[in-house]
Amino acid sequence: MPEYTKTHLGGRDALDVPKEHKEGGLTEEPRIAVSDKTAKALLRETEEEDSLGSQHGDDTVYVKGHPVIRNGADVSKFLVSARDDGDPALTFRSIFLGTVFTAFSSVITMLYTFKPTQMQVSAVFLQLLVYIFGVAWGLFTPRPDRVKWGWLQNTLRFLNFGQPFGIKEHVVASLIASSGNNGLSGVEIYAVERLFYDRAVSASTAVLGTFSISLCGFVLAGLLRPLIVYPAEMVYWSTLPQVVLFQNLHFDQLANRGRLIKFGWALAFAAVWEIFPAYVMPWLGGISIFCLASMNATKGTRTVFSTIFGGASSNEGLGLLNFSLDWQYLQSTYLSLPFKQQLNSWIGYGVWYAAMLGLFYGNAWNAKNFPFMSTSLFLNNGTRLSTTSILNSQGDIDDDKLNAVGLPHMTSSTVWGYFTMNLAIGALITHVLIFYGKDMALAWKQARSRTQPDPHYQAMLKYKEVPMWWYLALFALCFIAGLVVNIKGDTTLPVWGYIIALLLGAFIGPFSCILYGLYGSGVGTNQLSKMLAGAIHPGRPLANLYFASWSHQVILLAVNLANWLKVGQYTKVPHRVMFGTQVYGTLLGAAFNYVVMTTIVSNQREILLDPEGNNVWSGSAMQSLNSQAITWALAKQIYGSKGRYLIVPLGLIIGMALPILHWGAIKGFPGLRKWPLNTAIIASFAGQTYYGNTSWVWSSIAVGVFSQFWLRRRLPKIYNKYNYLIGAALDGGSQIVIFILSFAVFGASGTEHPFPTWWGNPSGNPDHCL
C-alpha cells in the first residue's frame, strides 16, 4: 500500500486536539478529548493491552494514552504544534549566530569528507548550541529600557540585547548553519583536480563556479513547493527531531531546565567517551569476535576473516557481526528515520553481504587481482593507475597513452556499488510513478487552489509567499555565472553540455524530493549524471566531473531547500525569510568548505591518494569521484556492449523493472501491502557502502531496532521526550571531540601525533584482523 494516500493529506479527523497540543506540541501527560464512551474503552484497552496499543475512531494507535506517531497525519495532529506567536525571525542575533555556526559546521563536514566514513554535523546538535548561545545573549546583555539615551536604546534593540530568544530567530540561525554544506559538491571537484590532475582552479572559476553550483537547484524547489512541501505526508522525517525540539524548547520552558541538564550530561559523556574509540583505543570502533578468534591463525585464514568480518579501517572488509561503540559513525540518524525506511535498508544490507562476497570470491571481473574494497583505478597487474598517465595537458584522454597503459580496472566492490546506484535510480522513477502518481496529482491540485488541508500549510497562508520571479532571478544569475565559467574557465565542459546537465537534474529532482519527504532518506543519483556525461563527452573526465556536479546539485539543492521550507512551515517562519537566509548560508558555507579543503589536501596529500587509507584519513570519496569520471569518459570501451562492465548501465533498466515486479506481487498476494517495501531504498542500501569503514552497520541496526521498533511503539512518552534530545547530545559530544582531535593530533593542520601502539591501538587494523 502506498504510504502517500488521500486520507493522509493532513487535517484533523475524528479527534479534537486540546489546547496543550495546539500551543506546545506533546506535553508530559497529553490528554486526547474524546467521548466518555470512547474514553472508557480507551482506558480498558490500555489496561488490558498495555504495551500492544489499540486503535480508535481515527485509526490512531495509543499506548498508555500516548499516540504512536506513524505517518504525516499523526505528525501534524499530535507531534507538531500549529502555534504561531508572531515573533520576529530575521534579526541581528539570528544572522550573527547563524554565521558563526556555519563556520563550525562547514569545517567539520569538510573534515569528514576526508574520513573513512562521510558524516555531517548533527543539525539537532547545532540547534541546541544556537539555543544555548541565543538564550545567553538575551540573559547576559543589558536591556534597552534600562538606558536613558534613545539612540543607545535603538542600538541595543537592533543588537537584540536583553531580549528573549524566540523560536523563529532560533530556526533561522540553525538553518543558516545547517545550509552551510549545500555547496560541498562544487568544492569536492576542486579537491579532485588538486589531487589527481595536479592543477588548481583560478580564483574567478572558484568564485563563479561555486556560486553557480551552490544555488542552481533552488528554482526547482520553488516550482515544486505544492508537491514536495505543502502536503502533510511530506514530513522529511530526518528533520523532524529539529522541529520537535524547536517547539519543546520554546513552548515548554518549564521543562527546559531538566531537559538541558539531561542533554548536558549526555553530551559530556559522549565527549569523554569519544576520546577512547577515536584515539586511545580504536578497537572499540570495531569489535569483532571473529577477528579476535583468528589472531593466531595462518595469514590466509586471517585475510579471509578480515574480508568478511573486519571493518574498523577504511576499505578493510564487510564488518559482518562487527559492532562499533564509536558514535561518530553511528549518529542520531538511526534514532529518527522511520521504521519503514530502516526495514528496507536492512534488507539491502543482506543483499550487500551476499553480493560483495559472491563477486569477490567468484573472481568476477578478475576481482582477486585487486583489493577487496577500494575506489581507486588499477592496471591489469593490480597496481594503482595514475590519472595523469592517460591524460594530455588539457585534461582529456590521450589515446596513445591509453593504448600504452591499457584500460583501467575497478574492484568488484566498486562495480557493484555503481550497479546498485543505477538500480536505485531506475527503481526510484518507476516506484514514484506507480505508487504515488495519483496522490501527487491530488496534492498539486489542492495546493494550487489553496485547499491543502494540512493545518500547518493553512497557518502559513497569512505570510507572503516568495514570488516565483525571485527564484527565477536567482537561477538566471547562477546560469550566467555557469556560462562564464564554462566559456572562460578550464572545465572542458561545453555550453550545450552544461545546459543538458541542468535539464537532467530538473527531471530527476522531483522524484528524489518525493522519496526524501516520505522516507527521510534519498537515493544517490550522481551516477546517472556521470553516465550521460560520458555518453555525450567521451574522453573528457573533467567535463564529466563538472557536468555531474551541476546536474547533481540541482537535485540536492531542491531536496535541501524543500526540507528547510518544510521546517519553516512547521515553525511558522515567513517564506521570504527562509529563502533569503538559505541563499546566504549556502554561499557562506561554500567559502569555508573551500578554505578547509585546500588545507587538508595540502597537508595530507599522500594518504589521500593511497587506495586504502587508514582509520583516520581516507581519500575514498575523492577517489570514487575521479574513478567515475575517468571510467565514464571511456564509457564506450568500458561500459559499452563489448565492455567488461556492461552490467553497470544495464542496472538502470533492471532497476526500472523492480517496482513493476513489486506492484505485480502485491496484485497476486495482497498481503504484501502490509509490508512498506520500497525497491529503490533496498537497491540503494544493497551497494552504497562499497568503500570505507563498515564496522558501524550492525550497531546502526541495533540502534534502529531499539528506537523505532521498541521504544517508539512500547514507550512513546519517553520516545517523544528524549529520543531526539539524547541523540543530539551524543552527536554533539562526539563531533566536538573529533573536531579538536583532527587538528590537535590527527594532522589536519599538518603535524600528526599518533597515540602509542598497544593492544587497543594495534599497528595494523584496529579490530585485530591482520
Beta strands, then each sheet from edge to edge (+ up, - down):
strand 1: 54-55
strand 2: 61-63
strand 3: 66-67
sheet 1: 1+ 2- 3+
end
